[in-house]
Amino acid sequence: MESAFSSETIRKNNQKRLQQDSRCQELIADIKAVEKLIDSFGFLQFGRDFIFCRKWSFSLQAIITSLELTIGSIIMCCECACIADANTLLRKYRDDLFFYLYIVVYDSNKKLDTPFATTDMEENISLWIRNDLNNLSIQDVLKAIGTSPQLRDAVATYKLQKSFNAIGERLNNFVHGNGYTYYNRNIEVYNDNELCGYLKALVYDLRYVTMAFMFLLILCSPLSIMSTDYIDYLEFGETPPEDSQYWVAPFVGRFISENSSLIDDNCYKYLLENTSMQLDPL
């Protein structure tokens, strides 16, 4: 039976009301910018993201594609003020993003033949390839990444574990409905600036986990952010400019320079000092 007061659904009414809020629209535009970043990153990785694990060879494109689509779903939820659903999807985005890094860390340490316990990682990745992975928690993923010889100094220096715990607690509150405020609501019941505040927190968490991912990825796999110039020259039969293999894709450089302070004011300097990639000094 239709509502006696309106023929529109709550979702449709939320969407119409939100379209009239310029502050919320600006925050949704920020989410769309991260969606574009992931889209560009996936294109950049095409052909250079193959991983060898035991008897398998596979590309990480499936994870990147899923990440981009998940952000699209987050955007649709935010456009209808479904904040609980958006945060639930953000937790999935975080988990998938760092499982991607988990695989890259495994591959990087294996290639370097570093004294790092990759046995469990290899088994988990093998199970994932066979669609049989169970009970691999985000805590185990982050622990493996954080104890990698290439990354443990950065993780400890910038207290990434503490920040991730705080973000994880916020996301879990929405996933598990740990209170009245963690449910989707009719936009009419929000107090002044309350909805905007929730969107602002979501955008912060999205940008933080994406920046932390990029930060750690650069340290363990710097060529992941290499611009296409070096390969383009080779494909056209020309000699690449000197050191062009260290040039950074412009969209990555912009994102890092604009968001590195989310981790720490000295984060960008740390990257300059600990990678061969030619990031522009701030």
N, C-alpha and C positions, 0 to 999 in steps of 0.2 A: 504493500500500500504506500502511495506517495505521501511525503510530508504535507501536512495541512498548511504549512507556512511557506514552503518554497519547492519549486519543481527541480531546482538544481541540487546536485550532490554537494556534500561538504567539501569534497576535493575540488570540485569546479569553482565553488565560491572562494575557497582559499586561494586558488590560482588567480582569480580575477582581482581579489583584494591585494595580493602580493605584487601584481603587475603595477599597482599604483604607488608602491613604496620604492622610491628611488634608491634609498640606502640599501635595502635588501637586494635590489637589482644589481647594484654595484658589487656586492659580495658574491652573487651568483656569477657575475662576469669574471670574478677572480677564480672561481672554480673552473669555469670554461677555459681560462688561460692555462691551468694545469692540465686539463684535458688535451689541449693543443700541444703542450710540452710533451706529454706521453705519446701522442700521435707522431710527433716529429722524432722523438727518441726511437720509437719502433722502426721508423723508416731508416734512421741512421744505423741501426743495428743489423738491418737486413743483410744477410750474407756473411756477417762477422760474429754471429752469436751461436755458432755450433759448439756443442758440448759432447765430449766423449766420456762415457761412464760404462765400465765393463764392456759388454758386447754391443752397446747401443751408441748411436750418434743421433743427436736431436737438436733442433733449434729452439731458442727461447721465445720465438715470436708468438707462440700460443699464449704465453703468460702476458706479454705486452699487450696483445689484442684484448685479452680479458680485462686487463687493468684499464685500458681506455674505455671499454664498454661499461665497466663498473662506475667510472667517473661520470659517464653519461647518465647512468641510472641515478647516481647521487644528485645530479643536476635536476632531473625530473622530479625527484622527491622534494628537493628544496623549493622548486617552483610551485609546489602545492602545499608548502609548509609542513611536510611530513618529516619532521626533524628526527624523530626516533628511527625511522627507516633509513634516513640519510646517514646517520651515525653508525647504524648497523652495517651498512654497505661500506662505510669508511673503514670499519674494522677489517672487513674482507679485503679491501684495497691494501691496507697496511700489511696484512698477513701475506697476500700474494706478492706484494712488492719486495718484502724481505725474504720470501722463499726464492724469488728470482736472485737476490743477492747471495743467498745461501748457496745456490748452485754455482754462481760465479766465484765465490770464495773457495768452494771445493775445487773447481777447475783450476783456479789460479795457483792454489797451494800444491796441487798435484803436478802442475807443469814446472813449478819451481823446485819440486822435490824437497819442500821444507819439512822439518820434523814436527808435523802437526797431525793430530788424530783425525784423519779423514775417513776412517773405516765406517763409523756410524753414519756419516754424511753420505757416503757412497751407497750404503744399504738403503737409507731412506730415499735417496734419489732413484735407485733401482726399483723400489716399491712404487714410487710415484709414477715412473714410466709404465709400470705394469697395472696401474690403476688400483693398487692394493695398499696404498699408504694409509696408516691409521694412527691416530693419537700423537702426531708430531705437533707439540704445542708451540706457540709463538715464543715462549720463554726458552725452549730448547733451541729454536732457530736463532734467536738473538744471542744466546750463550755461545753457540758455535761461531757465529760471526764475530762476537766481541772478544773471543779468546784466540782468534786467528793471529799469527805473528805479524801480519801486515796491518792489522786494524786495532789491536788491543790498546796501543798507546793512545790513539785518537779517541776511542770509546771511553777510556778512563779519563783522559785530559778534559773532555767536554761533557763528562757525566751523562752520556747518552742513555745509559740504562735507567737512571733516575727520571729523566724526561719521558722515556717510553713507558715507564711504570705509571706516571701521572696520566698520560694520554690513554693508556690501556684501561685505567680505572674509569675514566670518563666514558669511554666507548662501551665498556662492559655494563655500566649503569643503564645505558639505553638498550643494549642487547637483551639484558635480563629484566628490564622493567623494575629497577630497584627503587621505585618511588613514583608518585603521581606525576612529577614533572618530566619523567622519562618516557612518556607516551605521546603518540601523535595526538594533535588537538585541533579543534575548530579554531581558526585564526581569530575569531571574535573574543575568545577567552584570554588571550595574551594581554599582559599589562603593557603600558607604553615602553617601547624599546626592548621588551623582553625577547621577542622573536628575532629582532636584529642582533641581539646579544648572542643568542644560540647560533645563528648563522656565522657570526664573527668568530666564535670559538671553533666551529667546524672548519672554517677556512684556515684558521691558524694551525689546527692539527693536521689538515691536509697538506699545507705547505711545509710544515715542520717535518713530517715523515718523508715527504718527497725530497726535501733538501738533505735530510740525514742519509737517505738512500744514495743520492748523487754524490755526497761528500765521501761516503765509504766506498762507493763504486770507483770513483776516481783514484782513490788510494790503492785499491787492490787490482784494478783493471783500467789503467789510465787511457789505453787506446780505445776504450768504449766511447769516449767523448771526442775522438779525433774527427776533424772535419773531413769532408769527402775530397778536398783538393788534391791530396797526395795521390789517392787512387785514380782520380779523374785524369791527372797528368799521365799516369802510367797507361791508362786505357786508351788515351789518344796518342800513345807512342812518344810522349815527350818526357824530358827529364824534370822531375818535380823540383821546385825550389828547395834550397838547403833548409833543413830542419822543418819542412812542411808536415812531416809526420807527427809533429808536436803541436800543430795548430788545432785549436778547439772549435767545434761547431758553434757558430755564433749564438744560436738559441740556448745552448747549454751555458755558455759564458754569461749571457744576460741573466739567466735564472740564478746562477750561482752568485753573481755579484749583487743581485737584488734581494736574495734570501739567506745568504750565509750568516748574517747577524742573528737569525732566528736561533742558531746553535750557539754562537758566541761572536763577539766583535772581532776576535782574533782568528776566527775559523778560516777566513779567506787567506790570511797570511800563512796559516799552517799549510794550506794547500800549495801555495806558491813555493814554500820551502821543502815540501815533501813529495812533489811530483815533477816530472819532466815536462808536463804539458804547459803550453805557453798561455796561461791565463793572464789577462791584462791586469796590472796592478791597479788597485782602487785609488 
